[in-house]
Amino acid sequence: MGRRFVAERRRDPYYRAAQSEGLRSRAAFKLEHLADKFPIFRVGDRVLDLGAAPGGWSLVAGARVGRRGSVVAVDPRDIEPAQGLTVVHGVVGSPGLAARLGPELFDVVLSDMSPRISGAYSTDHARSVALVRAAFDLARQVLAKDGSFVAKVFAGELLDELDRDIGPSFRRWQRTKPPASREHSSELYLVGLRFHPVKAPP
């Protein structure tokens, strides 16, 4: 981790706020903004958080759905336990993951997954799009009708095709950038509301 990155992070108001408020990551503020802007969660919802470590989004989701709701966090890394949180060690896209999540459907599927950065932007963009597709492939199996889907993606030329492939499965589909995303960052968030299954593209 370079000195410049460390210095920028220390000046970042969202990073400092996350530290002072005891949050697991600054990413928590991104989901808070999305949840304020869009009707993603309802009290009592069952939430699936993909690529969840260190667990910042899982805690936000847990607070939003309340004690009657629950959160299942998927990641190959360990995640600190929390009330109402179940951790499943696994990799999104691996065979059998959907079966391991059990027969009960989810009301919300979240993905804040990022690819391993190569330094070649076109490659990183393509990898981030592939992660969104993997997350949606799983969501298609486990997301309840009228459920919500939220996924991070890097901006780039493949986004229009991604919108065409996934957007029709939702009554509302939108790209957005939370204020907590760094200004120079290319990350965007895709929000799908009121899932209605359609035939997968060929």
N, C-alpha and C positions, 0 to 999 in steps of 0.2 A: 504494500500500500504506500503510494508516494506521499511525500511531505505536502505537496500542493493539495492533494485530495484531502488529507487530514486537516489542513488549515481551512479549506473551503467548508468541510463538514462542520468544523467547530463554529464557523460564522453562520451556518445555516439555522434560521430561527426554528424550523420544524424539528431539526435534530436536537437542538437545545431544549425545546419544549418536550420532546419525547424523553430525554434524559431526566428532566426535572419532574415529569409526571409519572415516571416509572414505567413507561411504555416499552414494549419489547423492540419496537422499531419505529422510525419516522413514517413508515408506510401506513401505520394506523390512521394517520391524518387523512391520507388519500381515500381510504374506505369510508371514513367518517363523512367526508365531503360528498362522496358518491351516494351514500345512504341518505344524506340530507336532501340531495338534489333529485334522486330517483326513488320510487317506492320499491326498493329491493327486498327489504325485510318486513316481516310481520311477527308480532309476538307469537311464540309457539312454533316457529318454523324450524325445520331440520336443515342444517347447512353443511355443505361439503366444501372444504377449503383445500385446494390442490397446491402442492409446493409450499406448504404452510410455514415451514421453519423461518424464523424463530417463534412464530405464533402470534404476531401482532394483529393480523387480520382475524385470526380465530377469536381473540379476546374481544375485538370490536363486534364481531358477529354475535358472540355469546351475549354481550351486553344488549344488543339490539333485539334478540329473540327472547331474552329473559329466561327465567327458571323453567318455564314450560317448554322451551325450545332446547335444541342440542346442536353441537358442532362436531363433525368428524374431520380431523386434520390428516392429510396425507403428505408424507415426505419421507425420504430415506434417512434423514437425520432425526436425532432426538428432539422432542419438543417438551418444554417444561409443562407439567400437568396443570390443569385448571378445572374448576367446577363446570360440569356440563360438557367437557371436552374429551373426546375419544381420539387417540392417536393411532393411525394405521401406517406402519412402515412399508413404503412401497414407492414405485416410480410410475408416474402417469404414462400410459401407453404400454405398460407391461401386461402380458396376457394374464387373465384371471383377476385383475384388480377389481373389476366391477362385482364379481362374485364374492370377493372378500368383504365388500361393503355391506352385504346383506340384502334381503329382498325389499326392504322398506325404501320408498323413493325419497328424494330430497326436494325441498322447496326452493333452495338456492344452491348454485354451484359457483364458486369463486376460484379464480386463478391469478395469482400475482407472480407466476413463474417467469424467470428470465433465463435466456441461454447463457452458456459460458462465453464471455466476450472474446472474440478473436482479434478485434482491431480492424477487420475488414467490414465496413458497414453493411454492404449488400448481403454478406454472409450472416451477420448478426440479425439483420432484419428478417431474412428467410427463416432462420432458426426460431425467431420469436413467433413468426406466423405458424410454423410447424407446431410449436407448443400450444398455441391457441387451438389449432385443429385437433390436437390430441386431447386437450381439455374438453372440447365440444363433442368429440367422438364418445368420450366417457359420459358427458352430460346427456347425450342422446339416449343413453341406456338407463340413466339413474335419475333424471330430472322429471319431476311431476308436471303434469299439464298446468299451464299458467305460472310455472316457476320462473325464477330469475337466473341470469347468467352474466357474470362479470369477468373480464379477462384483460390482462395487460398485453400490449403489443408495441413494437417499435414501428414508427411511421415509415412508409416506403411504398414502392410501386406495387407490391402485392396486396395492399389493403383493399382495393376495389374488388378484386376477385374474392377475397375473404368475405367482404360484405355480401356479395352476391350469393355465396355458398351458404352462409350461416344466417344472415339477416332474415330470410323468409320464414325461418322457424320461430320467429317472435313477432308479436303484434307491434312491438316498438323496438327499434334497433338504432343505437346512436354511438358515435365516437365522442369522447370528451377528455379533457386534460385537467385534473384537479390542481388547485393552487399549490399544493404541497409537492407536486412534481417540479424538479429543478427546471429553471427557465431554459437552460441549454439542453435539457434532456429531450430525446426524441420519443419518449414513452407516451403512449396514449392508452385510454381504457375504453373497451367495448362493453356496452351495457345492453343486454337483451331482456325485455320484460314480456311476461305472459307467453311462455313457451307453448307452441302447438306443433307437435311432431309432423314433419313432412318427409317425403322420401329423400334419402341421402343422394347427393349429386354423384354421377358416374365417375 
